[in-house]
Amino acid sequence: MADTTIWHNPACSTSRHAMDTASDLGVDVDERRYLSDSPDRTELLALMEILVDPPADLVRKDQRFASMGLDPDDYRTPEQVADLLVSEPRLIQRPVLIRGDTAIIGRPKDRAQAFLAG
């Protein structure tokens, strides 16, 4: 088991960049394809306890979010975010990088490199 886990969506260029950066740096990672292996509510809440970023940032506020008629103000607390992402894992911001008791969202791309190199 690797020290670092990346929640990855291969269709996302930023997510692919994080995986490529890990490979280039020689960092062994566990790849978690969160769309086919979606986290449950407990796991999401545990992630947000170690997430450097605000819980609201874990929600991808893209066209899908807007088309669902969702309001960003309704997804601020860890509980609100977890409930949404359990039902709509496509709205998980990616990539998410986890090492030990720290997690970050790998956006913009240079954050992933700094985290993996550190």
trRosetta pair geometry for C-beta under 8 A, 3 or more apart (Angstrom, degrees):
i j d omega theta_ij theta_ji phi_ij phi_ji
1 30 6.4 -9 -157 -61 70 132
2 5 6.9 144 81 -69 105 59
2 27 7.9 85 -170 157 125 72
2 28 4.2 -152 -119 124 110 90
2 29 5.1 173 126 -128 162 15
2 30 4.6 -171 40 -30 109 78
3 28 7.1 86 21 75 79 93
3 99 5.7 37 140 -143 88 94
3 100 7.1 -3 -177 -44 94 79
4 22 7.0 -159 98 -128 141 128
4 27 5.8 4 32 163 147 116
4 28 7.2 141 39 88 94 53
4 29 4.7 -52 93 -108 98 83
4 30 7.2 179 95 21 47 72
4 97 6.6 -13 -170 -169 107 90
4 98 6.8 151 -158 80 56 51
4 99 4.5 -24 -100 -85 80 100
4 116 6.9 66 -147 -118 168 80
5 29 6.5 134 -112 -169 23 84
5 30 4.5 -27 -107 67 81 100
5 31 7.8 176 -156 -80 65 13
5 32 5.6 36 178 -16 108 117
5 97 7.5 159 84 -155 50 44
5 98 4.5 -11 59 59 96 106
5 99 7.7 175 20 -71 64 53
6 15 7.6 140 159 -161 115 81
6 18 5.6 167 -146 127 140 123
6 19 6.2 -174 94 -80 159 75
6 22 6.7 -122 -32 -33 142 152
6 29 5.1 17 -2 174 104 141
6 30 7.5 170 23 80 63 51
6 31 5.9 -21 65 -115 93 58
6 32 6.7 -174 88 27 41 81
6 95 5.2 -5 -172 179 99 131
6 96 7.1 154 -158 77 49 50
6 97 5.4 -13 -104 -102 78 70
6 98 7.6 -173 -77 21 33 74
6 106 7.6 9 -140 -26 103 146
7 32 4.8 -38 -104 80 59 111
7 34 4.5 27 -165 -40 103 128
7 39 7.9 -43 -113 -29 135 120
7 92 6.8 -77 143 142 140 137
7 94 6.1 -118 109 -119 92 94
7 95 5.9 162 74 -163 64 68
7 96 3.9 18 35 47 118 100
7 97 7.9 -126 21 -60 74 32
7 98 7.6 62 -20 -10 92 109
8 12 7.9 -157 -171 50 59 110
8 15 5.0 133 -148 177 66 115
8 16 8.0 93 -160 -73 106 44
8 18 7.2 -149 -103 77 95 116
8 19 5.9 54 -122 -59 139 120
8 31 5.2 -36 21 -159 141 90
8 32 6.3 134 16 65 80 51
8 33 5.8 -47 77 -90 85 57
8 34 7.2 144 45 -2 38 87
8 94 6.8 113 -129 -166 25 126
8 95 5.6 2 -96 -119 60 112
9 12 4.3 63 84 1 104 114
9 15 4.8 133 51 13 69 172
9 33 7.1 103 -97 -146 44 71
9 34 7.0 -57 -62 46 85 92
9 35 6.0 75 -111 -21 96 118
9 94 4.9 101 9 90 109 173
9 95 7.5 -156 18 -87 75 74
10 15 7.0 -110 -79 104 20 123
10 16 6.5 68 -148 -78 52 96
10 33 7.2 -18 -16 -116 96 111
11 15 7.9 36 60 51 45 132
12 15 3.8 70 80 11 111 113
12 16 6.6 180 90 -11 57 82
12 94 5.4 119 57 91 168 124
12 95 7.3 172 93 -52 134 78
13 16 5.5 -52 -144 38 34 112
13 17 6.3 43 152 -27 64 102
14 17 5.4 -46 -149 29 33 118
14 18 6.9 36 151 -20 61 99
14 94 6.9 142 88 108 105 75
14 95 6.5 -154 121 -6 86 85
14 106 6.5 161 156 107 101 99
14 107 5.9 18 180 -90 152 91
14 108 7.9 -113 -132 -156 125 44
14 109 5.8 -132 -136 -82 85 87
14 112 7.9 158 175 -21 82 140
15 18 5.8 -49 -155 29 35 112
15 19 6.8 31 149 -13 64 103
15 94 4.7 -2 -78 140 118 115
15 95 4.2 127 -119 -59 73 99
15 106 7.4 116 -101 72 50 131
16 19 5.7 -56 -151 39 36 111
16 20 6.1 36 151 -18 69 107
17 20 5.7 -56 -145 40 30 111
17 21 6.1 34 155 -23 65 106
17 106 7.8 -179 84 144 98 126
17 109 5.0 -38 123 -136 153 117
17 112 6.7 131 111 56 94 151
18 21 5.7 -51 -144 34 29 113
18 22 6.5 33 154 -20 62 103
18 95 4.3 -101 29 39 158 153
18 97 6.4 -144 -165 -67 135 114
18 106 4.6 18 -85 165 135 167
18 109 7.5 -143 -60 -142 73 72
18 112 4.0 -116 -110 -151 91 154
18 116 7.6 159 -161 -42 76 134
19 22 5.8 -52 -152 33 31 112
19 23 6.6 31 151 -17 63 106
19 29 7.3 -133 -126 67 68 146
19 31 6.8 33 -114 -105 118 115
19 95 7.6 168 -36 -87 79 159
20 23 5.6 -56 -152 38 34 113
20 24 6.2 34 152 -20 68 106
21 24 5.6 -53 -144 37 32 112
21 25 6.2 20 159 -9 66 111
21 109 8.0 157 -43 179 141 91
21 112 5.5 124 54 120 153 111
21 113 5.0 -114 -158 -90 144 77
21 116 5.7 141 125 43 108 157
22 25 6.0 -65 -145 45 26 103
22 27 4.3 -90 -156 70 78 106
22 28 7.9 177 168 -36 110 3
22 29 4.8 -11 177 -17 157 133
22 116 5.4 -129 -92 -138 70 145
23 26 7.6 33 -180 -72 30 29
23 27 7.7 -77 -50 49 20 71
25 113 7.7 154 -48 -145 135 70
25 116 5.4 141 46 135 159 115
25 117 5.9 -128 -128 -87 146 71
27 116 5.0 -125 -3 -169 165 103
32 37 6.1 -112 -167 84 78 123
33 36 4.9 13 111 37 113 102
33 37 5.7 90 73 21 70 100
34 37 6.3 -75 -114 74 29 70
34 38 5.9 69 176 -109 68 50
34 39 6.4 -26 -142 -14 104 89
34 89 6.0 -156 143 -180 94 119
34 92 5.7 -67 121 70 148 157
34 94 7.3 -164 35 -91 131 121
34 96 7.8 56 -42 28 149 116
35 38 6.8 13 -143 -71 18 88
35 89 6.0 159 -113 115 52 121
35 90 6.7 47 -114 -86 104 68
38 86 7.5 116 149 -140 121 49
38 89 4.2 -100 -124 -80 120 156
39 43 3.9 -128 -166 94 104 127
39 44 5.1 132 116 -56 125 80
39 47 7.1 2 -175 -19 168 137
39 85 7.5 7 69 129 103 116
39 86 7.7 -90 97 -96 69 71
39 89 7.5 144 34 -118 69 114
39 92 7.9 106 27 -94 111 150
40 43 5.1 94 52 12 67 104
40 44 7.1 -130 101 -5 33 92
40 86 6.5 38 -156 -120 44 110
41 44 5.7 -57 -147 37 31 111
41 45 6.3 29 156 -18 66 106
41 82 4.8 84 -148 161 75 118
41 83 7.0 26 -117 -81 115 49
41 86 5.0 -18 -68 -68 81 143
42 45 5.9 -56 -148 37 29 110
42 46 6.4 29 153 -17 64 107
43 46 5.7 -54 -147 37 32 112
43 47 6.4 37 152 -23 64 104
44 47 5.5 -50 -149 33 33 115
44 48 6.5 30 154 -17 64 104
44 58 7.8 136 -162 147 99 154
44 78 7.8 161 130 -175 88 86
44 81 7.1 -155 159 114 123 90
44 82 4.1 151 99 -121 128 89
44 85 5.6 154 -123 79 151 129
44 86 6.7 -117 -2 -57 147 87
45 48 5.8 -54 -149 36 32 109
45 49 6.8 42 150 -28 62 99
45 78 5.6 87 -128 158 74 120
45 79 7.4 24 -101 -86 112 55
45 82 5.2 -5 -59 -80 81 151
46 49 5.6 -47 -156 22 36 117
46 50 7.3 8 156 2 63 103
47 50 6.5 -79 -161 47 34 91
47 51 5.9 48 147 -48 73 107
47 58 7.7 112 114 -116 121 149
47 96 7.1 11 -167 172 135 148
47 98 7.1 -81 -129 -92 93 130
47 103 5.7 -39 -164 45 80 172
48 51 5.0 -39 -132 14 40 125
48 55 4.7 29 -146 -104 129 100
48 58 6.7 -83 -91 -22 98 153
48 78 4.3 163 107 -123 155 110
48 81 6.7 124 -84 78 146 137
48 82 7.2 -100 -8 -58 138 101
49 78 7.7 41 -56 -120 64 156
50 98 7.4 74 99 -137 131 95
50 101 5.2 -138 -127 -180 126 57
50 102 5.8 -141 171 -102 102 19
50 103 4.9 87 105 5 97 99
51 54 8.0 -40 117 79 116 5
51 55 6.8 114 72 -86 142 57
51 58 6.8 -46 -143 -63 166 118
51 96 8.0 -52 -110 -148 108 113
51 103 4.7 -45 -94 81 60 106
51 104 7.2 130 -153 -94 66 29
51 105 7.5 36 -158 -32 110 85
52 102 6.4 28 -47 -163 104 90
52 103 6.8 -161 -3 81 77 49
52 104 5.0 -9 33 -93 120 82
53 57 4.2 -84 155 68 123 144
53 58 7.1 145 95 -51 118 74
53 104 6.3 99 -20 -145 103 60
53 105 5.0 -21 4 8 158 107
54 57 5.0 105 64 -8 77 102
54 76 7.9 -36 163 -158 117 69
55 58 5.8 -43 -169 12 48 116
55 76 6.9 89 78 166 106 36
55 77 6.5 9 78 166 151 18
55 78 4.7 -130 -109 -82 154 61
55 80 8.0 110 126 60 131 86
55 81 4.6 -152 162 -2 105 154
56 59 6.1 -52 -171 26 50 110
56 72 6.9 70 -168 -177 119 91
56 75 5.9 123 -125 114 79 79
56 76 5.0 -15 -69 -119 118 50
56 81 6.6 -139 -90 -79 38 124
57 93 6.4 -53 150 16 65 163
57 105 5.7 -134 134 2 113 153
58 81 5.6 77 66 -177 118 137
58 85 6.9 -41 130 -62 112 149
58 92 6.5 -31 170 -144 85 67
58 93 5.4 -144 -158 25 33 107
58 96 7.5 27 -130 -90 94 127
58 105 6.7 -158 -95 -73 58 125
59 65 7.1 100 159 -109 100 138
59 72 7.5 168 93 -129 134 77
59 75 5.0 44 -33 133 165 144
59 81 5.8 -127 -46 -132 107 94
59 84 6.4 15 -108 96 121 142
59 85 6.9 -129 -95 -64 78 102
59 91 5.6 -5 -153 153 73 108
59 92 7.8 -59 -109 -107 37 31
59 93 6.6 23 65 -30 10 100
60 64 7.6 33 104 56 108 112
60 65 6.5 -164 104 -41 64 124
60 90 7.7 -89 55 136 133 59
60 91 4.9 -157 46 -165 90 53
60 92 6.5 23 -12 85 109 17
60 93 4.6 154 -66 -81 80 64
60 94 7.5 -18 -67 4 130 73
61 65 4.7 -101 -141 76 46 165
61 66 7.5 75 177 -46 72 82
61 72 5.6 6 -110 -90 142 112
62 65 5.4 111 47 8 49 102
62 66 7.3 -102 116 1 34 94
62 91 7.8 -160 28 -125 95 72
63 66 5.6 -56 -148 41 34 111
63 67 6.0 34 155 -22 69 108
64 67 5.7 -55 -142 37 28 110
64 68 6.5 28 155 -20 61 106
64 88 8.0 170 140 -178 121 127
64 90 6.2 -70 137 118 167 122
64 91 6.6 -142 99 -83 121 86
65 68 6.0 -64 -158 33 27 109
65 70 5.2 -79 -176 54 76 124
65 72 7.9 47 158 -73 136 80
65 91 6.0 102 -79 -125 95 115
66 69 7.7 45 173 -68 38 26
66 70 7.3 -97 -88 45 23 79
68 88 7.5 -18 -87 -106 167 160
70 74 6.7 -122 -171 55 81 125
70 75 7.2 18 171 -19 121 127
70 84 7.6 80 -137 -136 145 134
71 74 4.7 87 74 -6 91 107
71 75 7.9 161 90 0 56 87
72 75 6.2 -78 -156 46 42 97
73 76 6.7 -11 -164 -38 42 114
74 80 6.4 -161 150 -170 61 136
75 80 4.9 -164 -125 131 48 112
75 81 5.3 95 -175 -85 91 66
75 84 5.5 -17 -113 -8 125 155
76 80 6.2 37 42 55 50 143
76 81 7.7 -121 76 -44 8 98
77 80 4.6 93 55 8 83 102
77 81 6.9 -153 90 -4 42 88
78 81 5.7 -60 -145 41 30 110
78 82 6.0 30 159 -21 67 109
79 82 5.8 -53 -143 36 28 110
79 83 6.4 29 158 -20 62 106
80 83 6.0 -56 -150 34 28 110
80 84 6.6 24 155 -15 62 108
81 84 5.9 -60 -152 38 30 109
81 85 6.1 15 160 -10 68 114
82 85 6.0 -64 -139 43 27 102
82 86 6.2 33 161 -25 65 106
83 86 6.1 -53 -148 29 25 111
83 87 6.9 8 159 -3 59 110
84 87 6.3 -76 -159 45 29 99
84 88 5.9 -37 168 40 71 107
84 91 6.4 -62 143 83 106 145
85 88 6.4 -76 -121 70 30 68
85 89 6.1 64 179 -103 72 50
85 91 6.0 -128 -105 78 71 97
85 92 5.4 78 -146 -75 118 87
86 89 7.4 9 -138 -63 16 82
88 91 4.5 37 120 4 109 117
89 92 5.5 -16 -170 -12 61 115
92 96 7.2 -62 166 -24 111 125
93 96 7.2 100 90 -62 76 92
93 105 5.2 3 114 -141 125 132
93 107 6.8 -94 173 11 114 134
94 105 7.8 -126 -118 -152 9 86
94 106 7.4 -11 162 47 46 101
95 105 7.5 152 84 -161 42 54
95 106 4.2 1 65 34 90 131
95 107 8.0 144 35 -37 58 80
95 112 6.6 53 63 -98 120 130
96 103 6.1 9 178 -178 97 113
96 104 7.4 176 -153 88 57 37
96 105 5.9 -36 -101 -104 69 59
96 106 7.0 -152 -85 -4 16 91
97 103 6.6 167 87 -152 49 63
97 104 5.4 -8 58 58 98 83
97 105 7.9 151 17 -114 78 11
97 106 5.3 86 -19 -58 111 108
97 112 6.0 144 -38 -127 144 79
97 115 5.2 119 99 114 148 149
97 116 7.0 -97 -154 -61 151 85
98 102 7.5 167 -150 92 51 47
98 103 4.4 -13 -101 -102 77 98
99 102 5.9 -12 68 66 76 91
99 103 7.8 153 21 -85 52 53
99 115 7.3 165 10 168 126 100
104 111 5.9 -140 145 159 137 119
104 112 7.9 -169 95 -89 118 52
104 115 5.3 -144 37 -86 139 149
105 111 7.3 29 92 105 55 152
106 109 7.0 26 157 -125 89 38
106 111 5.5 -174 -145 87 45 101
106 112 3.6 38 -149 -71 114 104
106 115 7.1 -106 -100 30 86 139
107 111 6.5 -4 62 34 15 132
108 111 6.0 121 64 -7 52 99
109 112 6.0 -50 -168 25 49 111
109 113 7.1 41 145 -14 73 103
110 113 5.5 -51 -152 37 47 113
110 114 6.3 47 152 -19 73 104
111 114 5.8 -57 -148 39 32 110
111 115 6.1 30 156 -18 67 109
112 115 5.8 -59 -147 39 29 110
112 116 6.0 21 160 -13 66 113
113 116 6.0 -60 -141 42 27 106
113 117 5.9 20 162 -15 65 115
114 117 6.0 -60 -138 41 24 106
114 118 6.1 26 161 -27 62 112
115 118 6.0 -59 -146 30 24 111
